[in-house]
Structures are given as C-alpha cells and as structure tokens.
Amino acid sequence: MRIALTGEALIDFTCTSGLSFEGHEGGALTNSAIAAARLGQATGFITQLSTDMFGERLLQHLEGNGVDTRFVLRSEAPSTLAFVARTPTTNHYAFYTKGTADTLWAPQELPALPDSCRFLHFGGISVLTDPAATRITELVEAQSGKRIVLFDPNVRPSLIPDMDDYRAKQPRWMAACDLLKFSDEDAAYLAPGKSLAEAAAVFLAPRASGGRGPRAVVITRGGESAGLYRAGRAPVEVKPPKITVVDTIGAGDTFAAGISVALLEQGVEQALQLDELSDDAWREVLRFAATAAALNCLREGCDPPTRAELQSALSAP
C-alpha cells in the first residue's frame, strides 16, 4: 500500500431526466481511491460500508478496481445516498447522510497503516458528520509526520448548516496536512473575498512562520488551469488539455489522486521533499493530474482513466 484514503463511500444518483436517476458508486474519497488504483499505485481505503445492497456494490467496486479493503469495516446502518443534477457549469447535490454507515465510522483503535504507505488523503463530506468526522481528524493527526497528508475539502455548502462553524474547524484540518488541494469554487467558501493567490497565502502562512500547515497548495480552475503555490516562491501553473466535457463528476477527485501518484513517481515520499521538488517536476505532476481529470470528464459519472489511457494522452502532441 502506497496511498491510503479515508472518507465517504456512497451511491451517486445522477438525474437523467425529470425524476429519473441512474446510480453510480461514488463519494469523493472513494473516487480518488479508484483513480489512484487505476493509475497504477497500490491503494488502500479506510471507511465503513453498509451490509445493504448499496454497500455490497461499493465493496465490489473497490475490490474490482484493485483497492485494498483490509481497513474497511461493515455495519448494518444504511448506505449514504447522493442525488446529483447537472447544469452546464456545475453540479447540484442532495445528500442523505443521517445515521449512515460511513458517517458512523468510529473504531476504538485507529488503523495501523503499513510503513510502505507514503500518502494519506482525507476531506470531502466525511469531515462534516460525527462520529466519523472526529475520528478521521484524529487518524490524520496521528499520521502527521509519518505520511504525506493531503487534504481536499471538496466543499458542499448544502451539507454545511453553519459556514462560520465550518471555517472555525479549518485550522485543525490545515495543521494536519502537508498538501492542500481545492478548487476555485471551494475558495469562495474557504477564504471568501480573497483572490486565489491570497487564499493560498492564508493557508501557507502558519508553516511559513514556523507553525504547522500545508507546505504546498494546489488550486484547480476547472478546464482553465491548475496552479501550485508555495511560500516565498513564484506560482507554477499548467493548463489542462482542451476537451468536450461529458460530465464533471469526479474530476477533482481524480485530480487529487493524480497528484499523489505523480509525486510518488517523482520520488517524493517525505513531506520535506514537497519543498525540494523543482518547478519543472511540479509542472509534470500538475500536468499528470490535470490530464487524468480531463479524461475522466469524457465519460458519464466518475470513471477515472487507466494508466494506459493516461499515458497515451500524455504522449499525444
């Protein structure tokens, strides 16, 4: 296991017309786990799945894509469900999370990750509902300094009744991570009224002044660009390939997975190496992740590319 992810596992029901919906296995961290495994890295997932029909499908989906499920617990609680309606520019969500299996993840003993695991991802809606939210936060805090921790907030405003309270919890999550990834849409909630560069500077400031927090911030702007920000250094930006978008579901999740996969291939296994990586190497990392996300957008639902598909796209003129 080289990459571990912890968080939500749910069924996305996407609107096909009127009140007709089609189900897909999903959840931000689940999507990232599938993407990382398809891109060729040994990947493990940490969550709790229901024993209902949806939970069985989620387990089959993870295992069928080669994800290590040794840390997946089972529960008779129902599965989390999400309903998604697309618009030309974004997606609107309705989540059903009360008393569901993944939100009730709270093992007495936290999982002991193998030494081979170098990256741990968290975020999404899994940090919104206790007891799982608190236990996940404790897990990543316990792993801080042992793995490179990536935090992807993936903000869902419809699930956050008190945005001020949500922002008040950010410092603890930020302190636990080495690498922060969010979108321009997330930025409007994480750092309202600030430019993307200003938002990145806010989250980089604690580390730059000797405290704890991300060493690097990656901000995506859909099909426009992806940028890297580090304290005291010029931003690095890449543009993703131009495509005809079919569906954006899971694009950000695929991008997050692509970052860790590409960093591992650059030899990055310790948090300090995020500071040492050259601008050119970071451009390759961002290009890798952005191209993987673009390929995901060519298909319905979250359907990340295989490594062979990505390699073909990266090799194209």
Secondary structure, 3 states (H helix, E strand, C coil): CCEEEECCCEEEEEEEECCEEEEEEECHHHHHHHHHHHCCCCEEEEEEEECCHHHHHHHHHHHHCCCEEEEEEEECCCCEEEEEEECCCCEEEEEECCCCCHHHCCCCCCCCCCCCCCEEEEEHHHHCCCCHHHHHHHHHHHHECCEEEEEECCCCHHHCCCHHHHHHHHHHHHHHCCEEEEEHHHHHHHCCCCCHHHHHHHHHHHHHCCCCCCCEEEEECCCCCEEEEECCEEEEEECCCCCCCCCCCCHHHHHHHHHHHHHHHCCCCCCCHHHHCCHHHHHHHHHHHHHHHHHHCCCCCCCCCCHHHHHHHHHCC
